[in-house]
Amino acid sequence: MKRILVAIIAVLAVGSPLAAQSPAPQNQEKPAATLTGTWALEAHHSAGVSTPTASITQTGDKLTGKYTGSYGDSELTGSIKGQEFTFSVEIGTEQKVRVVYTGTLDGNTIKGSLTMGEMGEGTFTGTRK
């Protein structure tokens, strides 16, 4: 009986291998950044301030979607590498202007610069809806 009691105490003192838990991994990779979603944008440019919406789907490094602004809907295409992205849209009714957005993704916010052909340059920010 003493031997059994000593054996039980020894197991409890050392710890049961079944009760031991492995430590949480220290270097878990973050999920890859994704632009998929609907974005409320605020663009500052030579014509003033505009507040378009971009609905973006990311497949691998390719971006597609719909851009909705004061000139209606436009097709959006682009690419992303890491957290850096570029997408473009053609806006306008009679005379089309290609607008190129280049920026950085940080969780649910984006920011960067834009070019509007001969109409100049600007900056933008955006928040995922």
Residue pairs with C-beta under 8 A, 6 or more apart in sequence:
33 80
33 82
33 83
33 105
34 58
34 105
35 56
35 58
35 63
35 80
35 85
35 105
35 110
36 56
36 57
36 58
37 55
37 56
37 128
37 129
38 53
38 54
38 55
38 56
38 128
38 129
39 53
39 54
39 55
39 56
39 110
39 126
39 127
39 128
39 129
40 51
40 53
40 126
40 127
40 129
41 50
41 51
41 52
41 53
41 54
41 124
41 125
41 126
42 49
42 50
42 51
42 124
42 125
42 126
43 49
43 50
43 51
43 52
43 114
43 122
43 123
43 124
44 122
44 123
44 124
45 114
45 116
45 119
45 120
45 121
45 122
46 116
46 119
46 120
46 121
46 122
47 119
50 69
50 70
52 67
52 68
52 69
52 70
53 67
53 68
53 69
53 129
54 65
54 66
54 67
54 68
54 76
54 87
54 126
55 65
55 66
55 67
55 68
55 76
56 63
56 64
56 65
56 76
56 87
57 63
57 64
57 65
58 80
61 79
61 80
61 81
62 78
62 79
63 76
63 77
63 78
63 79
63 80
63 85
63 87
64 75
64 76
64 77
65 75
65 76
65 87
66 73
66 74
66 75
66 76
67 73
67 74
67 75
67 76
67 89
67 91
68 74
69 91
71 91
71 92
71 93
72 93
74 89
74 90
74 91
75 89
75 90
76 87
76 88
76 89
77 87
77 88
78 85
78 86
78 87
78 88
78 101
79 85
79 86
79 87
80 86
80 105
83 104
83 105
83 106
84 102
84 103
84 104
84 105
85 101
85 102
85 103
85 104
85 105
85 110
86 100
86 101
86 102
86 103
87 100
87 101
88 98
88 99
88 100
88 101
89 98
89 99
89 101
90 96
90 97
90 98
90 99
91 97
91 99
97 116
97 117
97 119
98 116
98 117
99 114
99 115
99 116
99 117
100 114
100 115
101 112
101 113
101 114
101 124
102 112
102 113
102 114
102 115
103 110
103 111
103 112
103 113
103 124
103 126
104 110
104 111
104 112
108 127
108 128
109 125
109 126
109 127
109 128
110 124
110 125
110 126
110 127
111 123
111 124
111 125
111 126
112 123
112 124
113 121
113 122
113 123
113 124
114 121
114 122
114 123
114 124
115 121
116 122
